[in-house]
Amino acid sequence: MILRILSYFLIAMLTVWSVLVVFAFLIDISVIFPFQIVEKEELPMDRLHILRLAIISTFAFYGVMHLVNRREMIYPVHFLRTFLYFMSFIGAVIYINMHFGGEQISIFKILHVIWWFLVASIIHLASLPKYRRLFGKK
């Protein structure tokens, strides 16, 4: 019960944050997570690559799922946690590549990846079915 409440709280926080970021953009203010205001030319390329690749990976994942199992119903929370998992995994890979390329990675970037992984994990655990159908049509 606590995990489900925590997941609803996190989703509500992310929803409010998303709406604020969209409205801020409409009045020419660019905001990156969590609430850092940046100039449009200063958007970090690593974050743009993480978002771009996470979107493409999520699309590929659901494309394969559709081709393999066309009858399964997907809920929005499944999409959200899949996207957040891809964002954390791809972020980790990009930052590891940057580190091995000789760049210094700030602790904030590492915490950013850990944050999205924790949020995705909490949403995943809170959305697991309590009772699995043991007997039913196959």
C-alpha positions as CSV (number, residue, x, y, z in Angstrom):
1,M,0.0,0.0,0.0
2,I,2.8,2.4,0.9
3,L,4.6,1.6,-2.3
4,R,1.5,2.3,-4.4
5,I,1.0,5.6,-2.6
6,L,4.7,6.5,-3.2
7,S,4.3,5.6,-6.9
8,Y,1.2,7.8,-7.3
9,F,3.0,10.7,-5.5
10,L,6.1,10.3,-7.8
11,I,3.9,10.2,-10.9
12,A,1.9,13.3,-9.7
13,M,5.2,15.2,-9.1
14,L,6.5,14.3,-12.5
15,T,3.2,15.3,-14.1
16,V,3.3,18.7,-12.4
17,W,6.9,19.1,-13.4
18,S,6.2,18.2,-17.0
19,V,3.3,20.7,-17.2
20,L,5.5,23.5,-15.7
21,V,8.3,22.7,-18.2
22,V,5.9,23.0,-21.1
23,F,4.4,26.2,-19.9
24,A,7.9,27.6,-19.2
25,F,9.0,26.8,-22.7
26,L,5.9,28.6,-24.1
27,I,7.1,31.8,-22.4
28,D,10.7,31.3,-23.6
29,I,12.2,29.7,-20.5
30,S,14.1,26.4,-20.8
31,V,14.1,24.1,-17.8
32,I,16.0,20.9,-17.3
33,F,15.5,18.4,-14.5
34,P,15.0,19.1,-11.7
35,F,14.4,22.9,-11.9
36,Q,17.5,24.3,-13.5
37,I,16.8,27.2,-15.9
38,V,19.2,27.3,-18.9
39,E,19.6,29.3,-22.1
40,K,18.3,27.5,-25.2
41,E,21.9,27.2,-26.5
42,E,23.1,25.7,-23.2
43,L,21.0,22.5,-23.2
44,P,23.4,19.7,-22.4
45,M,24.0,17.5,-25.4
46,D,24.3,14.4,-23.2
47,R,20.8,14.9,-21.9
48,L,19.4,15.5,-25.4
49,H,21.0,12.2,-26.6
50,I,19.7,10.4,-23.5
51,L,16.1,11.6,-24.2
52,R,16.4,10.9,-28.0
53,L,17.7,7.4,-27.6
54,A,15.3,6.6,-24.8
55,I,12.4,7.6,-27.0
56,I,13.7,5.6,-29.9
57,S,14.4,2.5,-27.7
58,T,10.9,2.7,-26.2
59,F,9.4,2.9,-29.6
60,A,11.5,-0.1,-30.7
61,F,10.5,-2.1,-27.6
62,Y,6.8,-1.6,-28.1
63,G,7.1,-2.3,-31.9
64,V,8.7,-5.6,-31.1
65,M,6.0,-6.3,-28.4
66,H,3.3,-5.6,-30.9
67,L,4.8,-7.9,-33.5
68,V,5.3,-10.7,-31.0
69,N,2.1,-10.4,-29.0
70,R,-0.6,-8.4,-30.6
71,R,-3.4,-9.2,-28.1
72,E,-1.7,-7.9,-24.9
73,M,-3.2,-4.7,-23.5
74,I,-0.6,-2.1,-22.4
75,Y,-1.4,0.4,-19.7
76,P,0.1,3.9,-19.6
77,V,2.1,3.1,-16.4
78,H,3.8,0.3,-18.4
79,F,4.9,2.9,-21.0
80,L,6.1,5.3,-18.3
81,R,8.2,2.7,-16.5
82,T,9.6,1.4,-19.8
83,F,10.7,4.8,-20.9
84,L,12.2,5.6,-17.5
85,Y,14.1,2.4,-17.5
86,F,15.5,3.1,-20.9
87,M,16.3,6.6,-19.9
88,S,18.3,5.4,-16.9
89,F,20.1,2.5,-18.8
90,I,21.0,4.7,-21.8
91,G,22.1,7.5,-19.5
92,A,24.4,5.1,-17.7
93,V,25.9,3.9,-21.0
94,I,26.4,7.4,-22.3
95,Y,28.1,8.6,-19.1
96,I,30.3,5.5,-19.0
97,N,31.3,6.2,-22.6
98,M,32.0,9.8,-21.7
99,H,34.1,8.7,-18.7
100,F,36.2,6.3,-20.7
101,G,36.5,9.0,-23.4
102,G,38.4,11.1,-20.8
103,E,35.6,13.4,-19.6
104,Q,34.9,14.0,-15.9
105,I,31.3,13.1,-15.0
106,S,29.8,15.1,-12.2
107,I,28.0,13.3,-9.3
108,F,24.9,15.2,-10.3
109,K,24.8,13.3,-13.6
110,I,25.2,10.0,-11.8
111,L,22.5,10.9,-9.3
112,H,20.2,11.9,-12.2
113,V,20.5,8.4,-13.7
114,I,20.0,6.7,-10.3
115,W,16.9,8.9,-9.7
116,W,15.2,7.8,-12.9
117,F,16.1,4.1,-12.2
118,L,14.6,4.4,-8.7
119,V,11.4,6.0,-10.0
120,A,11.0,3.4,-12.7
121,S,11.6,0.6,-10.1
122,I,9.1,2.0,-7.6
123,I,6.5,2.4,-10.4
124,H,7.3,-1.2,-11.5
125,L,6.9,-2.7,-8.1
126,A,3.7,-0.8,-7.3
127,S,2.1,-1.9,-10.6
128,L,2.7,-5.6,-10.2
129,P,-0.5,-7.7,-10.1
130,K,-1.2,-9.1,-6.7
131,Y,-2.8,-12.2,-7.9
132,R,-1.6,-14.1,-11.0
133,R,-4.1,-16.2,-12.9
134,L,-3.0,-19.7,-12.4
135,F,-5.9,-21.3,-14.1
136,G,-7.4,-19.9,-17.2
137,K,-7.5,-20.0,-21.0
138,K,-4.3,-20.2,-22.8
